[in-house]
């Protein structure tokens, strides 16, 4: 597994020592059997995460107290807050982006306009449509910022598109929303873990745990403003109380004073494993992961050009989608190269456990 930064030039912060540290940590944590280029679907679990999941399961199997697992939830909340650049008091721990979107959708008044890109991921969109009494307006991703207008209540968009990796112009969107008094909701599920993020720049953000954060399924995070942005915790149960263990029966008398009021019942094993995955991301650093992932994606784009293929334009993205090649996915999988078929496009997603050899193996398979 050589060449962790293929195609990049070392700058003042990229010393041989830091590169070797990155290399050593990745080697210790991952042993993929083939070329796994499908993180946009599901990230690989680090070895430390697998160990933590096994240890958490033993607590149940042996009848030991589970209280330590609740502590893992708070460690994950704090770690994700650091990654997102917000205080932990603004982070809610849930189970899915769809559930978080549902809470936001429920907060909007009847007739409110929600602006979304065409064909964004369903979990970001569907709760607004399910309401039935909202005006959901859809435009091409490239026109999302210019399409914000007076009367737009909320703009909902993925930072990186799931189908093809295109990155939204979030700074332009933020400025347009501010100019018209609209709130912003950004799903970082295809970005958090490789793309530096600043959740504080948006009203609401959400992220799942099992893609680029390399955690188990069953956890998602929501960030909210300090004043909660007008959200009502319509899914609140006992874990959303200021004193959860005193709020197990009857209505919750006092909701949490922080974003924890939007928590959903925690998948405890998931958070026990996710803690270790988030620790690894912090040890490696998002900036280093970002440089590594983009170097591989750019290597793939260059190789595609040599083969006469043109991917969907998505500069600066770790996801590369190639029209017309999706049908090659089953044969590639049989050959030990894992990618996705999305709407007829071959989608490859490059993350920290991938190497230049993985890229070259995919290109060689496509040339045949």
C-alpha positions in Angstrom: 0.0 0.0 0.0 2.4 2.6 -1.3 2.0 6.2 -2.3 -0.5 7.6 0.2 -0.4 11.0 -1.4 0.0 10.2 -5.1 0.2 13.2 -7.4 0.6 15.8 -4.7 3.5 18.0 -3.9 4.7 18.3 -0.3 4.1 21.7 1.2 5.4 23.2 4.4 2.9 21.2 6.5 3.3 17.9 4.6 6.6 16.5 6.0 7.9 13.0 5.5 7.1 12.4 9.1 3.4 13.3 8.8 3.1 11.2 5.6 4.6 8.2 7.4 2.3 8.7 10.3 -0.7 8.7 7.9 0.6 5.6 6.2 1.3 3.8 9.5 -2.1 4.5 11.0 -4.0 3.4 7.8 -1.9 0.2 7.5 -2.7 -0.7 11.1 -6.5 -0.2 10.7 -7.5 -1.5 7.3 -7.0 -4.8 5.4 -9.4 -4.7 2.4 -9.5 -7.9 0.5 -9.7 -6.1 -2.9 -9.9 -2.6 -4.2 -12.8 -1.0 -2.2 -13.8 2.2 -4.0 -17.4 2.4 -2.7 -17.3 4.7 0.4 -20.1 6.8 -1.0 -22.3 3.7 -0.2 -20.6 2.4 3.0 -17.2 3.1 4.5 -14.9 0.4 5.8 -14.7 -0.1 9.5 -11.3 0.4 11.1 -9.9 -2.5 13.2 -10.3 -0.4 16.4 -14.0 0.1 15.6 -14.5 -3.6 15.1 -12.9 -4.3 18.4 -15.1 -1.8 20.2 -18.2 -3.3 18.7 -17.2 -6.7 19.9 -16.5 -5.4 23.4 -19.9 -3.6 23.5 -21.7 -6.7 22.4 -20.0 -8.7 25.2 -21.5 -6.3 27.8 -25.0 -7.4 26.7 -24.0 -11.1 26.3 -22.5 -11.2 29.8 -25.2 -9.2 31.5 -22.9 -6.4 32.6 -24.1 -2.7 33.1 -24.6 -0.8 29.9 -24.0 2.7 31.4 -20.5 3.0 29.8 -22.1 2.8 26.4 -24.2 5.9 27.1 -21.0 7.7 27.9 -19.7 6.8 24.4 -22.6 8.7 23.0 -21.4 11.9 24.6 -17.8 11.3 23.5 -19.0 10.9 19.9 -21.1 14.1 20.2 -18.0 16.0 21.3 -15.8 14.5 18.7 -18.3 15.3 15.9 -18.7 18.8 17.2 -15.0 19.3 16.8 -15.1 18.0 13.3 -18.1 20.2 12.4 -16.7 23.3 14.1 -19.5 23.9 16.6 -20.0 23.5 20.3 -21.2 20.1 21.5 -24.3 21.8 22.8 -25.4 22.4 19.2 -25.2 18.7 18.2 -28.0 16.2 18.4 -27.4 12.5 18.1 -30.0 10.5 16.2 -30.4 7.6 13.8 -30.9 8.9 10.3 -30.8 12.0 8.1 -34.4 11.4 7.2 -35.5 11.6 10.8 -33.6 14.9 11.3 -35.1 16.2 8.0 -38.5 15.3 9.4 -38.0 17.4 12.5 -37.0 20.4 10.3 -40.0 19.8 7.9 -42.4 19.7 10.9 -41.2 23.1 12.0 -42.2 24.9 8.8 -45.6 26.7 8.6 -48.1 25.6 6.0 -47.4 27.1 2.6 -43.7 27.7 3.3 -41.4 27.5 0.3 -38.5 24.9 0.4 -35.9 25.2 -2.3 -34.0 22.0 -3.2 -31.8 20.7 -6.1 -33.0 18.3 -8.6 -32.5 14.6 -7.7 -30.8 15.2 -4.4 -30.7 12.3 -2.0 -34.2 11.2 -0.9 -33.6 11.6 2.9 -32.9 15.3 2.4 -36.0 15.9 0.3 -38.8 13.5 1.0 -40.0 14.7 4.5 -40.8 18.1 2.9 -42.9 16.4 0.2 -44.6 14.2 2.7 -46.0 17.3 4.5 -48.2 17.9 1.6 -48.8 21.6 2.5 -45.4 23.0 1.7 -44.3 24.5 -1.6 -41.3 22.5 -2.7 -39.4 24.1 -5.6 -36.7 22.2 -7.4 -34.0 23.6 -9.6 -30.7 22.3 -11.0 -27.9 22.2 -8.4 -25.9 24.8 -10.4 -28.7 27.3 -10.0 -29.5 26.7 -6.3 -28.0 30.0 -5.0 -29.4 32.2 -7.7 -32.8 30.7 -7.2 -33.2 31.8 -3.6 -35.9 34.5 -3.6 -38.0 36.6 -1.3 -40.4 34.2 0.4 -38.0 31.2 0.3 -38.2 29.8 3.9 -35.6 27.1 3.6 -32.9 25.8 1.2 -32.1 22.1 1.6 -29.1 20.6 -0.2 -26.3 18.0 0.1 -22.8 19.4 0.3 -21.7 16.7 -2.1 -24.2 15.0 -4.3 -24.6 11.2 -3.7 -25.1 10.2 -7.3 -22.2 12.0 -8.9 -20.1 13.8 -6.3 -20.9 17.4 -7.5 -20.1 19.8 -4.7 -22.7 22.6 -4.0 -21.5 26.2 -4.0 -22.2 26.5 -0.3 -20.7 30.0 0.2 -22.9 31.4 -2.6 -25.9 29.6 -1.2 -25.2 31.0 2.3 -25.0 34.5 1.0 -28.1 34.2 -1.1 -30.1 32.8 1.8 -28.9 35.6 4.1 -29.9 38.2 1.6 -33.5 36.8 1.4 -33.9 35.8 5.0 -34.0 32.0 4.2 -32.7 29.3 6.5 -30.2 26.7 5.3 -30.1 23.0 5.7 -27.0 21.1 4.5 -26.5 17.4 4.5 -22.8 16.5 4.9 -23.3 12.8 4.6 -21.1 12.5 1.5 -18.6 15.1 2.8 -18.0 14.9 6.5 -14.7 13.0 7.0 -12.9 14.1 3.9 -14.2 17.7 3.1 -13.5 20.3 5.7 -16.8 21.6 7.1 -18.0 24.6 9.1 -21.5 23.7 10.3 -21.7 27.1 12.1 -22.1 28.7 8.6 -25.6 27.1 8.2 -28.7 26.9 10.3 -29.0 23.2 10.2 -26.7 20.4 9.1 -26.9 16.6 9.2 -24.6 13.7 8.7 -24.8 9.9 8.8 -22.1 7.8 10.5 -21.5 4.9 8.1 -20.0 6.5 5.0 -16.9 8.8 5.1 -16.9 8.8 9.0 -16.4 5.0 8.7 -18.7 4.2 11.6 -21.4 1.5 11.9 -24.9 2.0 10.7 -27.5 3.5 13.0 -26.2 6.9 14.0 -26.6 10.4 12.5 -25.9 13.9 13.8 -27.9 17.1 13.5 -26.5 20.6 14.2 -28.8 23.4 15.2 -28.4 27.1 16.1 -28.0 28.1 19.7 -31.6 29.2 19.8 -32.6 25.9 18.1 -33.8 27.7 15.0 -37.5 27.4 15.7 -37.4 23.5 15.8 -39.9 21.6 17.9 -38.5 18.3 19.2 -41.5 16.3 17.9 -39.6 13.0 18.2 -38.4 13.6 21.7 -38.3 10.7 24.1 -36.7 10.2 27.5 -33.1 10.7 26.2 -34.2 14.2 25.2 -34.8 15.2 28.7 -32.5 17.4 30.8 -32.3 14.5 33.3 -33.0 11.4 31.2 -33.0 8.8 33.9 -35.6 10.8 35.9 -37.8 11.1 32.8 -38.6 7.6 31.9 -42.3 7.8 32.8 -45.0 10.2 31.9 -44.4 13.4 29.8 -40.9 14.9 29.9 -41.1 17.7 32.4 -37.9 19.5 31.3 -36.3 19.1 27.9 -32.5 19.2 27.6 -31.2 22.8 27.5 -28.9 21.9 24.6 -29.5 20.3 21.2 -29.7 17.0 23.0 -33.5 17.7 23.2 -33.5 16.5 19.5 -31.8 13.2 20.3 -33.4 10.0 19.4 -33.0 6.7 21.3 -29.3 5.8 20.9 -28.0 2.8 19.1 -25.5 2.1 21.8 -23.3 -0.4 20.0 -23.0 1.9 17.0 -21.8 4.8 19.1 -19.3 2.6 20.9 -17.8 1.8 17.6 -18.2 5.2 16.1 -16.1 6.7 18.9 -13.1 4.9 17.6 -13.7 5.8 14.0 -13.9 9.5 14.9 -10.7 9.2 16.9 -8.9 7.9 13.8 -10.2 10.8 11.7 -8.9 13.2 14.3 -5.6 11.5 14.5 -5.1 11.6 10.7 -6.6 15.1 10.2 -9.3 16.0 7.7 -6.9 18.2 5.8 -4.6 15.2 5.2 -7.5 12.9 4.3 -8.8 15.6 1.9 -5.5 15.9 0.1 -5.1 12.1 -0.1 -8.7 11.5 -1.4 -8.6 14.2 -4.0 -5.2 13.1 -5.3 -6.6 9.7 -6.0 -9.8 11.0 -7.6 -7.8 13.3 -9.8 -5.6 10.4 -10.8 -8.7 8.5 -11.8 -10.0 11.4 -13.8 -6.7 11.7 -15.7 -6.8 8.0 -16.4 -10.3 8.2 -17.7 -9.4 10.9 -20.1 -6.6 8.7 -21.5 -9.2 6.0 -22.0 -11.6 8.4 -23.8 -14.2 8.6 -21.0 -15.5 11.8 -19.5 -16.8 11.8 -15.9 -19.5 14.1 -14.6 -17.8 17.4 -13.9 -17.2 17.5 -10.1 -13.9 19.4 -9.5 -12.6 19.1 -5.9 -14.7 16.0 -5.2 -13.6 12.6 -3.9 -16.5 11.0 -5.8 -16.1 10.4 -9.6 -19.1 9.4 -11.7 -18.7 8.1 -15.2 -21.8 8.1 -17.5 -22.5 4.9 -19.4 -20.3 2.6 -17.5 -22.6 1.6 -14.6 -23.3 -1.7 -16.3 -19.6 -2.7 -15.7 -20.2 -2.8 -11.9 -21.1 -6.6 -11.6 -18.0 -7.6 -13.5 -15.8 -5.2 -11.6 -17.1 -6.6 -8.3 -16.4 -10.2 -9.5 -12.8 -9.0 -10.2 -12.4 -7.6 -6.7 -13.0 -3.9 -7.5 -16.0 -2.5 -5.6 -17.8 0.5 -7.1 -21.5 1.5 -7.6 -23.9 1.7 -10.4 -26.0 4.9 -10.0 -28.5 5.7 -12.8 -26.3 4.0 -15.4 -23.2 5.8 -14.1 -20.2 4.1 -12.6 -19.4 5.8 -9.3 -16.1 5.5 -7.6 -15.4 7.0 -4.2 -11.9 7.4 -2.9 -11.1 7.5 0.8 -8.1 7.2 3.1 -7.7 3.4 2.8 -7.4 3.6 -1.0 -4.1 3.8 -2.9 -2.8 4.6 -6.3 -2.7 0.9 -7.0 -6.5 0.7 -6.5 -7.0 3.5 -9.0 -4.7 1.8 -11.6 -6.5 -1.5 -11.0 -9.8 0.1 -11.8 -8.5 1.8 -14.9 -6.9 -1.4 -16.2 -10.2 -3.2 -15.7 -12.1 -0.5 -17.6 -9.6 -0.5 -20.5 -10.3 -4.2 -21.2 
